[in-house]
């Protein structure tokens, strides 16, 4: 009969980075503890963008993992909330050498008052759409991708943020006059999470990227009707009167992921009482044109050193915005509209957990 002796847990917050900056920190290597020599790792970041951690000098063996992308932003007007990031979990045979972990951080808040320039575009009282959440990835030996969890979908809007790096977790669209025609069918897309559109441009850009959120953002309303709350626990966001909520991964798949992650934490983190649960979805906004709430993520309890984040609400002085979801990877709320358009709600950061089996 054998007994499991958990390794000392390491809770690491990656360095503060700019939106698209890089960086690395060397992970804890106890040495001699097993074939891999990997202690339990919980990696996250409080920054916008992505943060990189390199776990160096590891041997060969089996490594377990659970990862989640960052949440998408809610829109800056009467449009949907952001969806929660994708959750992936499993194990792989590590051949030895470094493991490089890139964690998707917070999606950032795009201001809509003319004071912030985003790639040469300074939105001011525009129908601003949100940003996709940032991806979380694990690679080994420099280039082999073990797993990639996509960031949550963005709350839509006629004017979308631009960046050439789709894989970096943000929208791609024109920032000039062409952006409205490029996204002419965007209003038929659902909020962060699964998308449904027959438009060729949207299908090409969002065909797989938008279809992986764990919980959907809430729908919205254009004029005198009701928006929708964000989904939680794998559920879709609630439909608004004008725009539908985003799709989630489904309650069965979500509960299976939560149960598997919890079992791994209890076995390998050194905290046998650690539990995992669902973060709540955000509430819809108020006013004549209601924005959606953000999709809920996942939360950890009794795991030493880990504090659960929240996504933020949209910002609007003219009405009550939709609120962000709760937990890691949750989606941001939309700003709503009542004579004034606001700023996007920020999605929460994702995480990466690794352990030696």
RAUR-V471318 format. One record per residue. RES is the residue in three letters. PSI is psi in whole degrees, -180 to 180 (* if undefined). Layout:
<<RES;PSI> <RES;PSI>>
This chain:
<<UNK;134> <UNK;156> <UNK;138> <UNK;127> <UNK;102> <UNK;143> <UNK;159> <UNK;126> <UNK;148> <UNK;115> <UNK;111> <UNK;131> <UNK;117> <UNK;160> <UNK;154> <UNK;124> <UNK;159> <UNK;177> <UNK;-43> <UNK;21> <UNK;164> <UNK;175> <UNK;168> <UNK;156> <UNK;150> <UNK;129> <UNK;165> <UNK;129> <UNK;103> <UNK;-26> <UNK;127> <UNK;2> <UNK;-20> <UNK;-173> <UNK;-39> <UNK;-42> <UNK;31> <UNK;122> <UNK;167> <UNK;132> <UNK;130> <UNK;111> <UNK;133> <UNK;-177> <UNK;151> <UNK;4> <UNK;166> <UNK;141> <UNK;-138> <UNK;147> <UNK;137> <UNK;134> <UNK;132> <UNK;123> <UNK;111> <UNK;158> <UNK;38> <UNK;149> <UNK;-171> <UNK;154> <UNK;-170> <UNK;129> <UNK;129> <UNK;154> <UNK;156> <UNK;127> <UNK;156> <UNK;135> <UNK;162> <UNK;158> <UNK;151> <UNK;160> <UNK;146> <UNK;162> <UNK;168> <UNK;33> <UNK;-152> <UNK;57> <UNK;-178> <UNK;165> <UNK;169> <UNK;150> <UNK;160> <UNK;157> <UNK;163> <UNK;147> <UNK;130> <UNK;149> <UNK;156> <UNK;-156> <UNK;162> <UNK;163> <UNK;108> <UNK;127> <UNK;-4> <UNK;158> <UNK;-168> <UNK;150> <UNK;126> <UNK;124> <UNK;125> <UNK;117> <UNK;130> <UNK;123> <UNK;-156> <UNK;149> <UNK;-15> <UNK;156> <UNK;123> <UNK;113> <UNK;149> <UNK;39> <UNK;19> <UNK;6> <UNK;-8> <UNK;130> <UNK;128> <UNK;101> <UNK;46> <UNK;1> <UNK;126> <UNK;89> <UNK;143> <UNK;107> <UNK;40> <UNK;165> <UNK;72> <UNK;130> <UNK;167> <UNK;-178> <UNK;146> <UNK;151> <UNK;160> <UNK;144> <UNK;154> <UNK;129> <UNK;154> <UNK;128> <UNK;157> <UNK;159> <UNK;31> <UNK;-33> <UNK;-16> <UNK;118> <UNK;120> <UNK;-47> <UNK;147> <UNK;122> <UNK;117> <UNK;150> <UNK;160> <UNK;156> <UNK;158> <UNK;149> <UNK;129> <UNK;172> <UNK;160> <UNK;-38> <UNK;112> <UNK;143> <UNK;150> <UNK;138> <UNK;144> <UNK;-15> <UNK;85> <UNK;-39> <UNK;-20> <UNK;-6> <UNK;22> <UNK;167> <UNK;154> <UNK;128> <UNK;163> <UNK;146> <UNK;-5> <UNK;-153> <UNK;-27> <UNK;-16> <UNK;-35> <UNK;-38> <UNK;-35> <UNK;-39> <UNK;33> <UNK;-26> <UNK;11> <UNK;-28> <UNK;-18> <UNK;-9> <UNK;146> <UNK;166> <UNK;169> <UNK;126> <UNK;-137> <UNK;144> <UNK;151> <UNK;106> <UNK;141> <UNK;-3> <UNK;130> <UNK;-41> <UNK;-47> <UNK;-39> <UNK;-40> <UNK;-42> <UNK;-42> <UNK;8> <UNK;-46> <UNK;-28> <UNK;-44> <UNK;-5> <UNK;28> <UNK;9> <UNK;150> <UNK;-36> <UNK;143> <UNK;152> <UNK;159> <UNK;152> <UNK;-173> <UNK;178> <UNK;142> <UNK;88> <UNK;101> <UNK;15> <UNK;-172> <UNK;142> <UNK;-166> <UNK;148> <UNK;155> <UNK;152> <UNK;167> <UNK;160> <UNK;30> <UNK;-3> <UNK;160> <UNK;156> <UNK;153> <UNK;137> <UNK;142> <UNK;175> <UNK;-28> <UNK;-43> <UNK;136> <UNK;158> <UNK;161> <UNK;159> <UNK;143> <UNK;-179> <UNK;-8> <UNK;145> <UNK;-37> <UNK;-47> <UNK;-40> <UNK;-49> <UNK;-35> <UNK;-42> <UNK;-45> <UNK;-44> <UNK;-42> <UNK;-42> <UNK;-42> <UNK;-44> <UNK;-40> <UNK;-42> <UNK;-44> <UNK;-29> <UNK;-34> <UNK;-13> <UNK;-12> <UNK;2> <UNK;91> <UNK;-13> <UNK;4> <UNK;136> <UNK;162> <UNK;139> <UNK;178> <UNK;139> <UNK;148> <UNK;151> <UNK;153> <UNK;156> <UNK;149> <UNK;161> <UNK;-178> <UNK;179> <UNK;-172> <UNK;-23> <UNK;96> <UNK;130> <UNK;162> <UNK;161> <UNK;162> <UNK;153> <UNK;142> <UNK;148> <UNK;-141> <UNK;154> <UNK;153> <UNK;139> <UNK;143> <UNK;32> <UNK;109> <UNK;131> <UNK;-3> <UNK;123> <UNK;134> <UNK;128> <UNK;171> <UNK;148> <UNK;162> <UNK;160> <UNK;161> <UNK;169> <UNK;125> <UNK;127> <UNK;-12> <UNK;-17> <UNK;176> <UNK;122> <UNK;167> <UNK;146> <UNK;157> <UNK;161> <UNK;172> <UNK;146> <UNK;172> <UNK;138> <UNK;10> <UNK;155> <UNK;153> <UNK;159> <UNK;159> <UNK;158> <UNK;-21> <UNK;178> <UNK;135> <UNK;58> <UNK;-20> <UNK;133> <UNK;152> <UNK;-162> <UNK;160> <UNK;150> <UNK;137> <UNK;132> <UNK;152> <UNK;160> <UNK;153> <UNK;-160> <UNK;167> <UNK;131> <UNK;131> <UNK;148> <UNK;156> <UNK;132> <UNK;*>>
